[in-house]
Amino acid sequence: MGYSVKRTGIGSDFEIGKQDLLSGKIKEKELIEVKTGNAKLSRLQKKTQKKKRNFREIRINPPGIY
């Protein structure tokens, strides 16, 4: 299995799909939103989160931010 990554920028940052290497078809799609520190989701991102089951928010804390 490989991964297909596409930048969306509308309601989420990335769309990641698990791609079958033999057929090239994308089997599972997931929307990823990357946030740092205390950043909050926008209205559109909250709407997308409620609407889509495959929406995931990832928190990254760079050094020095707790």
C-alpha positions as CSV (number, residue, x, y, z in Angstrom):
1,M,0.0,0.0,0.0
2,G,1.1,3.5,-0.8
3,Y,-0.3,6.9,0.1
4,S,-1.6,9.6,-2.1
5,V,-1.4,13.1,-0.5
6,K,-3.1,16.1,-1.9
7,R,-3.2,19.7,-0.5
8,T,-6.8,21.0,-0.2
9,G,-6.6,24.2,1.9
10,I,-10.4,24.4,2.0
11,G,-11.9,23.0,5.2
12,S,-8.8,20.9,5.8
13,D,-5.1,21.0,4.9
14,F,-4.6,17.7,3.3
15,E,-6.5,14.8,1.8
16,I,-4.6,11.5,2.3
17,G,-5.7,8.3,0.5
18,K,-4.4,4.8,0.8
19,Q,-3.5,3.7,-2.7
20,D,-3.4,0.1,-3.9
21,L,0.0,-0.4,-5.7
22,L,-1.3,-3.0,-8.1
23,S,-4.5,-1.2,-9.4
24,G,-3.6,2.4,-8.5
25,K,-7.0,3.0,-7.0
26,I,-7.5,4.9,-3.8
27,K,-9.3,2.8,-1.2
28,E,-9.6,5.0,1.9
29,K,-9.6,8.8,2.1
30,E,-8.9,10.9,5.2
31,L,-9.0,14.7,5.6
32,I,-6.2,16.1,7.8
33,E,-6.1,19.5,9.6
34,V,-2.7,20.4,11.2
35,K,-2.8,22.9,14.1
36,T,-0.1,24.2,16.4
37,G,-0.3,25.4,20.0
38,N,-3.7,26.7,21.0
39,A,-5.0,27.4,17.4
40,K,-8.7,26.8,17.0
41,L,-10.7,25.4,14.2
42,S,-12.4,27.9,11.9
43,R,-16.2,27.8,11.3
44,L,-15.6,26.0,8.0
45,Q,-13.3,23.4,9.6
46,K,-15.8,22.7,12.4
47,K,-18.5,22.3,9.7
48,T,-16.3,19.9,7.8
49,Q,-15.5,18.0,11.0
50,K,-19.2,17.5,11.8
51,K,-20.1,16.6,8.2
52,K,-17.2,14.2,7.4
53,R,-16.4,11.1,9.5
54,N,-13.0,10.9,8.0
55,F,-11.8,14.3,9.3
56,R,-8.8,14.3,11.7
57,E,-7.2,17.1,13.6
58,I,-3.5,16.7,14.3
59,R,-1.8,18.9,17.0
60,I,1.9,19.7,16.7
61,N,3.7,21.6,19.4
62,P,7.0,23.0,18.3
63,P,9.9,23.3,20.8
64,G,9.2,26.1,23.3
65,I,5.4,26.0,23.0
66,Y,3.5,24.1,25.6
